[in-house]
Amino acid sequence: MAIEFNLPTNLTLLRIALIPLLAVVFYLPWEYSNMACTFIFIVAGFTDWLDGYLARKMSLETAFGAFLDPVADKLMVAFVLVLIVQQQADATLAVASAIIIGREITIASLREWMAEVGQKAKVKVSKLGKWKTTVQMLAIGFLLYREDLFGLPINLIGYWLLYIAAFLTLWSMMHYLSAAYTALKE
């Protein structure tokens, strides 16, 4: 089976390529590096939405694209959370980040296993998972930006959003594990 490199797949590959760029900018001794990192993260998020939209709209969905898209998402999220925790060494931030990263690994593995036993549909992305992702991405964007904006404590809001994302992460993980358990019990 040949790997197809179409526009949606290339957008996903761009998202992966943005990871090292974000790392370089993150560590630059430049007063606007936080803004630049936030912008790069927003661009990556936009490519995530756009590649899925184009794949469906233009009938360009491929097996390789379906595999690569969640990998790109998980790489970006895990990498940026590690950067944020390294920069803002705080136990509660580290625990929330570990919950999110651990869940991503667990659910990715569960989905792979369920696909192998012919039960992939039981652990497809749910609305709860989409809410978790939305809150998580907002939290990461706020934590990357860090500075107050229009009198709003952006970093503090980012912390609270990350705690909410960690809670939703655990809730959605239990939802997926329950669905998998029910499917396998049958």
N, C-alpha and C positions, 0 to 999 in steps of 0.2 A: 504494500500500500504506500503510495507516494504522499509526501507531506505537501499540502497546498499553502502557498504564501499569497494570500489575497489581502485586500485592504484591511478587513477586521483583524486578521492574524498579524499583519504588520503593525497595527496600532497596539496590539497586545505586546509585541516584541519591543515597541517603543517604550511602553510602560516599564518593562524590565530594564531597558537601557537607561531609563531615568533614575534608577536606584543608585548607581555609582555617581552620577552627576549630583544627585541630592546629597550624597555623602561628602563629596568634595566641597560643595557650597556650604554644607553644615559646619565644616571645620575651618572655613576661610575666616581670617581675622578681619572681617568686614562688618561694619555696623548694620548693614542691611541684609546680612546672610539669613536671618530668620524670615524676613519677608520673601526673599528669593526661594528659600526652602518651602515656604508655604505655597508660593506660586507653583513651584515644580510639583508639589503634592496635589494641588488642585488640577493641574494639567493632567497628571496621571489618573486622577479620579474621573476627569472628563473623558479620557481615552477609554476608561473602563466602561462607562456608559455608552460611548459612541461605538466601540467595536461590537458590543452586543446588539445595539440598535441596527447598525449597518448589516450585520450578519443575518439578522431576521428579515429586515426590509428588502435586502437585495438577494435573499436566498443564497447566502455565502457561508452558511454554517458548515463546519467541517469537524471531523473527529479530533484533529489536531488542535483546532481552535477551542473546542469544548474542553480539552485537556489543559491547554496552556493558559486560558483566561483565569481560572481559579488559582493556578500556580503563581501567576504574576501578582494577583491580589494578595495572596498570603506572603509572598516574598516582600512586597512593599510594606505591608502592615507590620510584619515581624521586624524587618530591618529598621523602620522608622521608630517603632516602640523601643527597640534596644538603644537607638541614638538618644531618644528623649530620656529614658531612664538613666543612661550614662551621664547626661547633662544635668538632670534634676534628680540627684540621688535622694530618693525618698522611698521609704519602705512601702507605703500604701500605693504609690505609683508603680513600684516594682511588682507588687502582688497582683494588682489589676492587670498589668501588662502580661505577667506570667499566665494568668487565667485565660486571657485572650489568645496568646500564642499557643498555650497547651490545648485549648479547645480547637483551634484551627488544625493542629496536627492530629488530634483525636478524630475529628469529624472527617477530615480528608482520608484518614486511614479507614474509618468506618465505611465511607462511601465506596472506597476501592474494594473492600471486603464484600460489601453488599452487592456490588456489581459482579464479583466473582461467583457469588451464590445465586445470581439471577434475581436479586431483589432491589436493584438500584432505584427504582421508582419510589420505594418506601422512604428513602432519605434524600429526596430532591429538596432543593432550596424552598424554604417556607417563608411566609410573610414575616414571621418572627425573626427569622434569619436576616431578612432584608432590613427590618427595623434595627437590629443589632448592628448591621454593617453601616447604616446611615449614622447612627449615634457615634459609633466608633470612628468613622471618618471625620465627623465634625470635631470630636474630641482631639484627634491627632492634629488636625489643622490648627485648632486653638492652641494646643501645646507646642506646636512648632513656632507659631507666631509669638506667643508668650507675653507680649507687651500690652499694656492697657490701651484700649481703643475707645474713643468717645466717652471716657470715664468708666468703661466697663472693664472689670478685672478678667481679661481674656484667659490668662493662665489658670486662674482659679476656676473659671467656667469649664476650661478644658479638663481639669482634674475631676470635677463633678460629672461631666459627660463621660469621662473614662470609667468612673465608678458605675455609672448607669449602664454603660456598654458591657462592663464585666458582669454585672447582674444579668443583663439580657443574654450574654454569652453563656452563662451557666444554665439559664432557663432554656435557651434554644438547644443547648447540648443535651439536656435531659429529654427534651422533646424528640430529638433525633435518636437518642439511645432507646427511648421507649418505643418509638416506631420500629426500630431495628429488632428489638427484643420481641415485640408482638409478631412481626413478620417471621422471625426465625422459630418462634414457638409453634406457629401454625405448621 
